[in-house]
Amino acid sequence: MTTPDHQSPAPDAAHPELSDRIYRSAAGIAGGVLLLAIAGWLGVDALITGHGRTPWLALASLILLVPLVVAFTLRPAVFANEDRLRVRNPFRVIVLPWGTVGSLRSGYSNEVVDTSGTKYQLWAVPVSLRARKRAARRQTRNAAADTSGRTSAVPAEPVRAQTDQIMDDLRVLAEDRAAAQSARGEVGVRWAYEVIAPAIAGAVLLAILIATG
C-alpha cells in the first residue's frame, strides 16, 4: 500500500504553494524495517560472538546489505508540489518541473515520461494487480446495486486502487501546472552516491575476504 503523507515540513511563508505532497509505500517501509532488524540482529551477533574471519565477513555483509535494503524499501518516495515532481528512487533522484512532464503511465509499473521520451519508474508508487482486481469487483457490485435500485446506509467503498488514484491526482496536477511560469526548467537527475558508495565498499571488502579465504 502506498500512502500520501501531508504532514510535510512547513513551507516558506512567502511560497505556501510549495508544500510537498509525499507518497511512500507503507508495505515497503514495513518490510525494510523488518529486514534491517533481522540483519542487525544476525550481524551484531556474529560481530560479538564470531571467531576468526566471521566478524569481518559479518561486517562486510552489513556494509553491503544495509544500504541496499534502505535503498529499495525506506528510501523511495515521490514529492509533488505546484512547481515540480521529485522522484526519489533507490539509486537516483529525478526532479521534473511540470512543464517537462510528458505523461504519467500506469501498466505493470507506474512511470513518468518527460517530454524527450525518457521514462522514470515511480518506485514509491508500486502497482498492485490485486488491488486493481478488488477495485474492479467493487465497481461491478456498485453498478449492479445502481441498476437494481438498491440503496445502502454503508458509505460506498473507493472504486479505484490507491496507487491508481495517486497517479490520477498526479496527472491532474501535471495538466493544471504544465503551462505555469514557475513550473518550467530542465529535468535534473542525481545519483545517490550516499547509497552506492557504501554498498560498493561492502561488496569489495566481501569479495576480498572471500578471495583470500
Salt bridges, closest charged atoms under 4 A:
GLU17 OE2 - HIS15 ND1 3.67
ASP20 OD1 - ARG84 NH1 3.17
GLU82 OE1 - ARG177 NE 3.59
ASP83 OD1 - ARG177 NH2 3.46
GLU157 OE1 - ARG141 NH2 3.61
ASP164 OD2 - ARG132 NE 3.05
ASP168 OD2 - ARG160 NH2 2.71
ASP168 OD1 - ARG171 NH1 2.88
GLU194 OE2 - ARG75 NH1 3.37
GLU194 OE1 - ARG190 NH1 3.48
